[in-house]
Amino acid sequence: MPATGELIRAMNYVEDITATLRRICLYIPSMSADERRRLAESLRAAGNTLNAMLSDLEKAEQ
């Protein structure tokens, strides 16, 4: 089955997110403990959204 333009765009977004996370990791060693805590909170919230999205995708497969 060929990929649609929407799928390709969505997969490119995922690649962009992954590249951004790699860039963020470069800054972690120079962050203060408070900055790390705040970043972790932000990532945790994003992770919840990601988990919900994965759940929706898995439900669609069934």
C-alpha positions in Angstrom: 0.0 0.0 0.0 1.6 3.3 -1.0 2.0 6.0 1.6 -0.3 9.0 1.4 1.0 12.6 1.6 -0.6 12.9 5.1 1.4 9.8 6.3 4.6 11.1 4.9 4.1 14.5 6.5 3.2 12.9 9.9 6.3 10.7 9.7 8.4 13.8 8.9 7.0 15.5 12.0 8.0 12.5 14.1 11.6 12.7 12.6 11.6 16.5 13.5 10.5 15.7 17.0 13.2 13.1 17.4 15.9 15.5 16.1 14.7 18.2 18.5 14.9 15.8 21.5 18.5 14.9 20.5 19.3 18.7 20.5 17.7 19.1 23.9 19.8 16.3 25.3 22.9 18.3 24.4 21.9 21.0 26.8 21.0 18.8 29.8 24.5 18.7 31.3 24.6 22.5 31.5 21.2 22.9 33.1 20.6 23.6 36.8 18.7 21.1 38.9 15.6 23.3 38.7 15.8 23.6 34.9 16.1 19.8 34.7 13.1 19.3 36.9 11.0 21.8 34.9 12.1 20.2 31.6 11.2 16.7 33.0 7.7 18.0 33.9 7.3 19.3 30.4 8.5 16.1 28.8 6.3 14.0 31.1 3.2 16.0 29.9 4.3 15.5 26.3 4.8 11.8 27.0 1.3 11.5 28.2 0.0 12.9 24.9 2.3 10.6 23.0 1.0 7.6 25.0 -2.6 8.6 24.3 -1.8 8.9 20.6 -0.1 5.5 20.5 -3.1 4.0 22.2 -5.4 5.5 19.5 -3.2 4.2 16.7 -3.2 0.7 18.2 -7.0 0.8 18.6 -7.4 1.7 15.0 -5.4 -1.5 14.0 -8.0 -3.7 15.6 
